[in-house]
């Protein structure tokens, strides 16, 4: 798969993924596409990063220890300021989990294992 460089130029992304390998792979693809990417493995830390340096996108895993991606979405939406696009990434998209994700109103969600190109296309569609 070839990703054209600079497709996400000017896009800042906070990537929240507790699996080290998944986080590194996605960050590499997003950076290759031109995005500025900050990474973390925990929702609470992601919220602190968000408050300090508001990105244009958050890409978050749903199932994480302690706080999950839905908690992060709700915390981010409760903050004043312009809205941020939040995209869910999950390995659990069956039954009740899918319903929770849809009810939370993420802009999009992808099921693992995912193709990084699919994530890049979604970000391209949502960016201003």
Secondary structure, 3 states (H helix, E strand, C coil): CCCCCCCCCCCEEEEECCCHHHHHHHHHHHHHCCCEEEEECCHHHHHHHHHHCCCCEEEEECCCCCCCHHHHHHHHHCCCCCCCEEEEEECCCCHHHHHHHHHHCCCEEEECCCCHHHHHHHHHHHCC
